[in-house]
Amino acid sequence: MGTGKLPRWQFLTRVGILLGLVLLVAGFMVRDIRAAAFVQTDYVALGLWIAGLVLAVGGVVVNYRMVLGLVAARRTGERVNFALVVLLVLALAGLLCYISTRRFARVDWTAIDAATGLRKHELHSQTENILRSLDADVEVTLLYFFTDIPALNQEIGYWLNTTRDMLEEFKARTGRITVQEIDWTLSESQDRYQRFLRLLDEDSLPGRCVVFATSESHQVVPYDKTMRRTRGGGWPDFTGEDAFATALVKLTEQEKVTVYALTGHGEKPLEAEQPALMPAPMGREATDTRSDPRYSLSRLVKELRNDNYEVKPLNLAIAGSVPEDCAALLIAGPTTPLTEAEIKALRTYFDDRNGGA
């Protein structure tokens, strides 16, 4: 190799080899560093890899004589030095990728909202406190489906991507949250969707919603609770953070409010498991009204439990008084009179203890 000045094209192609290696390393880093500034980091990483390969391979092809000279160098020191440089570059790239997967940063470069004072992906301090104080694992399931209407699909896509970004922000602040997605209209997702419904003990769920679930309970946030329509009829505003934070608070509250349902007087049952035939008008068949959800409290009980209430039956003839932890008493259509002792217990609860019903 001569010692004269290199032509400009040759100098640029050799610099291109180094730049190509840098871009390859940057591609791995961008893929691993989950930055909110990029909606799809995979596409950015792919672009960096392609550009890096083109520069590195192109530079090697153009400067093949230089590469052969380095490989075929006679002096041992040059070969050792070349090998050490390659190993150090690879080790540095691996170390950066390893660190980035465990000590990543999320950067939000969006404009600050004038109303809230926050950037698009910036969480409120109260939400961050809720996430950091989680003491139970929460599995978040994103349920959705698309339609045949292109304009509506654009709105659904916006909701889907914004919800994903928001949940990624949640995951970045706590290791207690995991996220899964189910497009329940796909044939390959039907079994998974039905297993999910059985796990939650639900007959159905809103077509588009976000479900927050622990091992004991769950909260459902429907699509319309996260998208606020404007008066002008334009693009809706995403309000998912407040709805998600509220769901997490309800889901992880330590103390549940207890509601007691009065029993023993023919009240509507809490569950529709034990039917009781009711008399039917002449000429009609007797209907099992007690097994029908319309004539039991099963739906109400399910909604209360989903809102973090605990529902218990109360037979005053046995208990003698309303329990101290009763936040409200549910009296659902008794068909037989209460005894004097039971009425006295109720008056004590309502008047002396300022109870609710």
C-alpha positions in Angstrom: 0.0 0.0 0.0 1.4 3.4 -0.9 1.9 6.2 1.4 0.5 8.9 -1.0 -2.7 10.8 -0.4 -5.8 8.7 -1.0 -8.3 9.8 -3.7 -11.5 11.4 -2.3 -13.7 8.5 -3.5 -11.5 5.9 -1.8 -11.4 7.9 1.4 -15.2 8.3 1.5 -15.7 4.6 0.8 -13.4 3.7 3.7 -15.2 6.1 6.0 -18.4 4.4 4.7 -17.3 1.1 6.0 -17.0 2.5 9.6 -20.3 4.4 9.2 -22.0 1.2 8.0 -20.8 -0.6 11.1 -22.0 2.2 13.3 -25.5 2.1 11.6 -25.7 -1.7 12.1 -25.0 -1.2 15.8 -27.5 1.7 15.9 -30.1 -0.6 14.4 -29.8 -3.1 17.2 -29.9 -0.2 19.8 -33.0 1.4 18.3 -34.8 -2.0 18.2 -34.0 -2.6 21.9 -34.5 1.0 23.2 -38.2 1.5 23.4 -38.6 5.2 22.7 -42.0 6.7 22.6 -40.8 9.0 19.8 -41.0 6.1 17.4 -44.4 4.4 16.9 -42.8 1.5 15.1 -39.2 1.0 16.0 -38.9 -2.1 13.9 -39.1 -0.1 10.7 -36.4 2.3 11.9 -34.2 -0.6 12.9 -34.7 -2.3 9.5 -33.8 0.9 7.7 -30.6 1.4 9.7 -29.6 -2.3 9.1 -30.1 -1.9 5.3 -28.2 1.3 5.1 -25.4 -0.1 7.3 -25.1 -3.2 5.2 -25.0 -1.2 1.9 -22.3 1.1 3.2 -20.2 -1.6 4.9 -20.4 -4.2 2.1 -20.1 -1.5 -0.7 -17.0 -0.1 1.0 -15.4 -3.5 1.4 -16.0 -4.4 -2.2 -14.5 -1.1 -3.5 -11.5 -1.4 -1.1 -11.1 -5.2 -1.4 -7.3 -4.7 -1.9 -7.0 -2.9 1.4 -9.0 -5.6 3.2 -6.9 -8.4 1.6 -3.8 -6.5 2.6 -4.9 -6.4 6.3 -5.9 -10.1 6.3 -2.7 -11.2 4.6 -0.4 -8.9 6.6 2.8 -10.7 7.4 3.6 -9.1 10.7 2.0 -10.8 13.6 1.4 -7.4 15.4 -0.8 -6.2 12.6 -2.9 -9.3 12.6 -3.3 -9.3 16.4 -4.1 -5.6 16.4 -6.7 -6.1 13.7 -8.3 -9.0 15.5 -8.4 -7.1 18.8 -10.1 -4.1 17.2 -12.8 -6.3 15.7 -13.4 -8.1 19.0 -13.6 -4.8 20.9 -16.1 -3.4 18.4 -18.3 -6.5 18.7 -18.0 -6.6 22.5 -18.9 -2.9 22.7 -22.0 -3.4 20.4 -23.1 -6.4 22.5 -22.6 -4.5 25.7 -24.6 -1.5 24.5 -27.5 -3.8 23.4 -27.5 -5.6 26.7 -27.6 -2.4 28.7 -30.3 -0.9 26.5 -32.7 -3.8 27.1 -32.4 -3.3 30.9 -31.7 0.4 31.3 -33.7 1.9 28.5 -35.1 5.5 28.3 -38.4 6.6 26.8 -38.2 10.0 25.1 -41.3 12.1 24.3 -40.6 14.9 21.8 -44.3 15.7 21.1 -45.7 19.2 21.7 -46.9 20.2 25.1 -50.7 20.3 25.4 -51.9 23.8 26.5 -54.7 22.4 28.6 -52.8 19.7 30.6 -49.3 21.0 30.4 -48.2 17.5 29.5 -46.7 16.0 26.3 -48.7 13.5 24.3 -47.1 10.4 25.9 -46.3 11.9 29.3 -48.1 10.4 32.2 -49.6 12.4 35.0 -47.8 12.2 38.3 -50.8 10.6 40.0 -50.8 7.8 37.4 -47.1 7.2 37.9 -47.7 6.9 41.7 -50.5 4.4 41.1 -48.3 2.3 38.8 -45.3 2.3 41.2 -47.5 1.3 44.1 -48.9 -1.7 42.4 -48.5 -4.8 44.7 -50.2 -7.3 42.4 -49.6 -8.5 38.9 -52.0 -7.1 36.4 -52.6 -8.6 32.9 -54.0 -6.1 30.4 -55.9 -7.4 27.4 -56.6 -5.3 24.4 -59.7 -6.5 22.6 -60.5 -5.0 19.2 -61.9 -5.6 15.7 -61.9 -3.7 12.4 -64.8 -3.0 10.1 -65.4 -2.6 6.4 -65.6 1.2 6.7 -62.2 2.8 5.9 -62.9 6.1 7.8 -63.9 4.2 11.0 -60.9 1.9 10.7 -58.7 5.0 10.7 -60.2 6.0 14.0 -59.9 2.4 15.4 -56.2 2.3 14.3 -55.6 5.6 16.0 -57.2 4.3 19.2 -55.3 1.0 18.9 -51.9 2.6 18.5 -52.5 5.3 21.1 -53.6 2.6 23.6 -50.5 0.5 22.8 -48.3 3.5 23.4 -50.1 4.3 26.7 -49.7 0.7 27.9 -46.0 0.7 27.0 -45.6 3.8 29.2 -47.3 1.8 32.0 -45.0 -1.1 31.5 -42.0 1.2 31.6 -42.8 2.3 35.1 -43.6 -1.0 36.7 -42.8 -4.7 36.2 -46.3 -5.7 37.4 -48.0 -5.2 34.0 -48.1 -7.5 31.1 -50.1 -6.8 27.8 -51.7 -9.1 25.3 -53.9 -8.3 22.3 -56.9 -10.3 20.8 -58.6 -9.5 17.5 -61.6 -11.7 18.5 -63.1 -11.6 15.0 -60.3 -13.7 13.5 -61.0 -17.4 13.3 -57.6 -18.3 14.8 -58.4 -16.2 17.8 -61.8 -17.6 18.7 -60.6 -20.4 21.0 -58.3 -17.9 22.8 -61.1 -15.4 23.1 -63.6 -18.0 24.6 -60.9 -19.1 27.1 -60.5 -15.5 28.1 -64.2 -15.0 28.7 -64.4 -18.2 30.8 -61.4 -17.1 32.8 -63.2 -13.8 33.6 -66.5 -15.5 34.1 -68.1 -13.2 31.6 -70.7 -14.1 28.9 -69.5 -11.3 26.6 -67.4 -8.1 26.6 -67.5 -4.9 24.6 -66.2 -5.4 21.1 -63.4 -2.9 21.7 -62.2 -2.5 25.2 -59.2 -2.8 27.5 -59.5 -5.4 30.4 -57.3 -5.0 33.5 -57.3 -8.3 35.4 -55.6 -9.7 38.5 -56.0 -13.2 39.9 -59.0 -12.1 42.0 -60.9 -9.5 39.9 -61.0 -7.5 36.7 -62.0 -4.1 35.4 -63.3 -3.4 31.8 -62.7 -0.1 30.1 -64.9 0.2 27.0 -63.8 2.0 23.8 -66.2 4.9 24.4 -64.7 5.6 27.8 -61.3 6.3 26.2 -62.4 8.4 23.2 -64.1 11.8 23.8 -66.0 13.3 20.9 -65.6 17.0 20.2 -68.6 19.3 19.5 -67.4 20.0 16.0 -67.5 16.3 15.1 -63.8 16.2 14.3 -61.2 13.6 15.4 -61.9 12.4 19.0 -59.6 13.0 21.8 -57.9 10.0 23.6 -58.8 10.1 27.3 -57.5 6.6 28.2 -55.1 7.5 30.9 -57.8 8.6 33.4 -59.9 5.6 32.6 -57.0 3.2 32.9 -55.8 4.8 36.2 -59.3 4.5 37.7 -59.5 0.9 36.7 -56.2 0.1 38.3 -57.3 1.9 41.5 -60.5 -0.1 41.7 -58.7 -3.3 40.9 -56.0 -3.0 43.5 -57.8 -1.4 46.4 -57.0 -3.3 49.6 -60.3 -2.7 51.4 -63.5 -3.6 49.6 -66.7 -1.9 50.4 -69.3 -4.5 51.6 -72.9 -4.5 50.5 -75.4 -6.8 52.2 -78.5 -8.1 50.5 -81.5 -8.9 52.8 -82.7 -12.5 52.6 -85.4 -14.6 54.2 -88.5 -12.8 53.0 -88.8 -14.0 49.4 -86.4 -11.3 48.0 -84.9 -11.7 44.6 -82.0 -14.1 44.8 -78.4 -13.0 44.3 -77.8 -15.8 41.8 -80.1 -17.4 39.3 -79.1 -21.0 40.1 -82.1 -22.2 42.1 -85.3 -21.7 40.1 -88.7 -21.1 41.7 -91.7 -21.4 39.5 -94.1 -18.5 39.7 -97.9 -18.8 39.0 -98.8 -18.1 35.4 -101.9 -16.4 34.0 -104.6 -18.9 32.8 -103.8 -20.4 29.4 -100.1 -19.8 29.7 -97.3 -22.1 30.9 -95.6 -21.4 34.2 -92.2 -19.6 33.6 -89.1 -20.1 35.6 -88.8 -16.5 36.5 -86.2 -16.9 39.3 -83.8 -18.5 36.8 -84.1 -15.6 34.4 -81.4 -12.9 35.0 -84.2 -10.3 34.7 -85.7 -11.6 38.0 -82.5 -12.2 39.9 -79.7 -9.9 41.1 -76.9 -11.8 39.3 -76.2 -9.0 36.9 -76.2 -6.3 39.6 -74.0 -8.5 41.8 -71.5 -9.0 39.0 -71.3 -5.3 38.2 -70.9 -4.4 41.9 -68.1 -7.0 42.3 -66.4 -5.6 39.1 -66.5 -2.2 40.8 -64.6 -3.6 43.8 -67.7 -4.1 46.0 -68.2 -7.3 48.1 -71.8 -8.6 48.1 -73.0 -10.8 51.0 -76.4 -12.2 52.0 -77.9 -11.1 55.3 -80.6 -13.0 57.2 -81.7 -10.8 60.1 -83.6 -13.6 61.8 -80.2 -15.3 62.2 -77.8 -12.4 62.5 -80.0 -10.3 64.7 -78.5 -7.0 63.5 -76.9 -5.4 60.5 -73.1 -6.0 60.5 -70.8 -3.2 61.4 -69.0 -3.3 58.0 -72.2 -2.8 56.0 -71.8 0.2 53.7 -75.3 -0.3 52.2 -78.2 -2.7 52.5 -79.9 -4.1 49.5 -83.6 -4.9 50.0 -84.8 -6.4 46.7 -88.5 -6.9 46.7 -89.4 -8.9 49.8 -92.7 -10.8 49.4 -93.4 -11.6 53.1 -93.5 -9.2 56.0 -90.5 -8.6 58.3 -90.8 -9.4 62.0 -90.8 -6.7 64.6 -87.3 -7.7 65.7 -86.0 -7.3 62.1 -87.7 -3.9 61.7 -86.1 -2.8 64.9 -82.7 -3.9 63.7 -83.2 -2.0 60.4 -84.3 1.2 62.3 -81.1 1.0 64.4 -79.0 0.7 61.3 -80.7 3.5 59.4 -81.4 6.0 62.2 -78.7 5.4 64.8 -75.9 4.4 62.4 -77.0 6.5 59.5 -76.9 3.5 57.2 -77.6 3.4 53.5 -79.9 1.3 51.3 
